[in-house]
Amino acid sequence: MARRRVAVVLRRRSRKFHVHTWPGPLDPARTPLTQFLNSLETTEFSLWVRHSGSIWSYPTILLLHTYGMAILVGIVIAIDARILGFASSLPLAPMKKFFPLTWAAFWVNAVTGTILFVADASRKAPNIDFWAKMLFIALAVVNLRTIQRRVFREPDVDQGLVPSGARRLAALSMIYWLLAIVAGRLLAYVGSAREF
């Protein structure tokens, strides 16, 4: 069976938007999921993000996503490195003050990432790399909460003592975040997203 490409043309303020949906056997007419994904990416907001050309649309959203990831992963890697024994002269306990900033950066990423997904939902959803990224982010977030609870709530952390298992958590944290970043970067090149 030959692959088809479904094109939707919308007119708004004398601009012509072309929205190409994901080609193949999962055409919008065939499954409710692809119909839903196509409806997400054909909303006015999604079309504005992808096609407006405004500096406030896709470029700013992607910039905020990148800055959020840099702050989030930068702080987490610094904490992980300290738990692993690097810069051992730095006290570990005061690093817990960075967690509010870390979680704020995470939520900036969650919001901007959702916007970026909605703007190209029909191509990102069937992409295995997108789901690998989501898996690594989920693992990294659960791991981060575990570090926050197990390491920074220990009374011995004030004396610089690291609880048992903390080094393993820190190493896993570094691996999960690195894999999430790699998978996110590969979205532009792997699977159906490369047609964007």
Residue pairs with C-beta under 8 A, 6 or more apart in sequence:
1 25
3 23
3 24
3 25
4 23
4 24
4 27
5 20
5 21
5 23
6 20
6 21
6 23
6 27
6 28
7 18
7 19
7 20
7 21
8 18
8 19
8 21
8 38
8 42
9 16
9 17
9 18
9 19
10 16
10 17
10 19
10 42
10 47
11 17
12 44
12 47
15 51
17 47
17 51
19 38
19 41
19 42
19 47
20 195
21 27
21 28
21 34
21 38
21 41
21 122
22 34
22 37
22 122
22 123
22 125
22 126
22 192
23 192
26 33
26 34
26 126
27 34
28 34
28 35
28 38
28 122
29 35
33 125
34 122
37 121
37 122
37 125
38 121
38 122
40 46
40 118
40 121
40 122
41 47
41 50
41 118
41 119
41 120
41 121
41 122
43 118
45 118
46 118
46 119
46 121
48 54
48 57
49 57
49 58
49 61
49 115
49 116
49 118
49 119
50 57
50 58
50 119
50 120
52 58
58 119
61 112
61 115
61 116
62 112
62 116
64 108
64 112
65 108
65 109
65 112
65 113
65 116
67 105
67 108
68 105
68 106
68 108
68 109
68 112
69 105
69 109
69 181
69 184
71 101
71 102
71 105
72 102
72 105
72 106
72 109
73 177
73 181
75 98
75 101
75 102
75 105
76 102
76 140
76 144
76 173
76 177
77 174
77 177
78 95
78 98
79 95
79 98
79 147
79 170
80 147
80 170
80 171
80 173
80 174
81 87
81 170
82 88
82 90
82 92
82 95
83 92
83 147
83 151
83 162
83 166
83 167
83 169
83 170
84 167
84 170
84 171
85 167
88 160
91 158
91 160
92 151
92 152
92 157
92 160
92 162
93 152
93 157
93 158
93 160
95 152
96 148
96 152
99 148
99 152
102 144
106 141
117 124
117 125
117 130
120 193
120 196
123 192
123 193
123 195
123 196
124 130
124 187
124 193
126 191
126 192
127 187
127 190
127 191
127 192
127 193
128 190
128 191
129 183
129 186
129 187
129 190
129 191
129 193
130 183
130 187
130 191
130 193
132 179
132 183
133 180
133 183
133 184
133 187
136 176
136 177
136 179
136 180
136 183
137 176
137 180
139 172
139 176
140 173
140 176
140 177
140 180
143 169
143 172
143 173
143 176
144 173
146 169
147 166
147 169
147 170
147 173
150 163
150 165
150 166
150 169
151 157
151 162
151 163
151 166
151 169
154 161
154 163
156 163
157 163
187 193
188 194
188 196
